[in-house]
Amino acid sequence: MRAAQRLRRRGQRQSADVPERVDSSPQNGFYFFGGTSEGAPQWAAIGALANQSAGHALGFINPKLYAIGANAGAYASSFHDVTAGDNRFGGPGFSAGSGYDIPTGLGTPNVANLIGQLR
């Protein structure tokens, strides 16, 4: 059984909440990294900026992120909705679409606006 199938059976998530660029092809001696290696530090920094802006630790922000995603005005202000592309890489994948989708999650954060929404 494939790892993804085992995770699905245990009810664990298999998709992103927010996207990150993934490109590990060498170009001119440089490697570009994305995915979790890029996303985790980015979200740590966003959390730190949001904590600083609020003047206190915000704690677990996932419920706030999904509340923003459920509010059309807050979502449009806080995220860029990625509607084109897919996550296929040598096999089946999923296409991006309007709103939350498997390959791009909520979309790319507009940090300046998102921080205000997280307070």
N, C-alpha and C positions, 0 to 999 in steps of 0.2 A: 504494500500500500504506500502510495506517495505521501511525503510529509504534509503536503497541503490537504490531502484527504484526511489524515490523522488529526490535523488541527481543526478542520471543519467538524469532524465527529465530536471533538471535545468542546465545540462551541466557541473556539477562539477566533479572533478576527484575522483576516487575511488581506486587508486593504488599508490604504493610507487615509489619514484624516486630512492631511495637507500634502501637496506634491513637493518633490525636490527633483532638480535636474539630475539625470543619471547619464553619464558619458565617461566611460573608462578607456576610451581609445586614445593612444598616444598620438599627439600632433606636435611636430617640431620638438620632441623631447619632453613635452609636458603631459601630465595626466590630469584629467578633469574628474573630480569626484562629486557624487551626489548621493541621493537616497538617504539612508539613516546617518551615514558619515557626515553629511552636510546638514541634514535636517535637525538632528539632536542638538548640536551647538547653536543653531539658529533659534530653535524654540527655547533653549535655556536663556539665551540673550533676550528674546522677546519677553519671557517671564520675568527676568531681572528688571528690564525697563518698565514693565507694567507694575511690578512691586514698588519700584522707586517712585513712579508716578502716583500710585495710590497712597504711598506713605506707610504701607504695611504689607506683609506677605499675603498674597491672594490665595495661596494654597492650590488645591486641585482645580485647574481652570477648564477641564474638559466640558463640564456641564454648561459653563458660560459660553464656550466656543459653539456648542450645539444650539444654545439659545440664540446666539447671534445668527447662526445658519438658518434658523427657523423664522427669523424676522427679516422680511425682504429689504427694508431700508437699511437696517444695521448690517446685513450681509453685503449689500451692494457697496456700502461705505468701507467695510473692513476687509473684504476679500476680492481678488480678481478671479472671476469664475473662468476656469480653463475649460473650454468647450470643444477643442479640437485635439486630435492625437489619440494615442492608445498606449497600452503597456505590453504590447506583444514583443516578445524577444525569443525568436526561435520556436514559437509554438502559439497556442491560443492565448488570448488576452481579452481585455475589455476596452471599449472605446470611451473617451471622455464625452460628457454631455452637459446639459444645463443643470446647475445646482450640484448637490453632492453626488459624486460618482466614484466608482472603485479605483480607477487609476489616479485621480487627482484630488480625491477627498473634497474638502470645502473649497479648495482653490489656493491661490498664492496670497499670503497675507499682505495687506496694506498696513504696515506696522504703525505708522503715525496715527491712523484712524482706529485700528484695532485696540491699541493700548487704552484709549479713552473708553471703549466699549467694555473692556474687561474690569474696569473699576467697580 
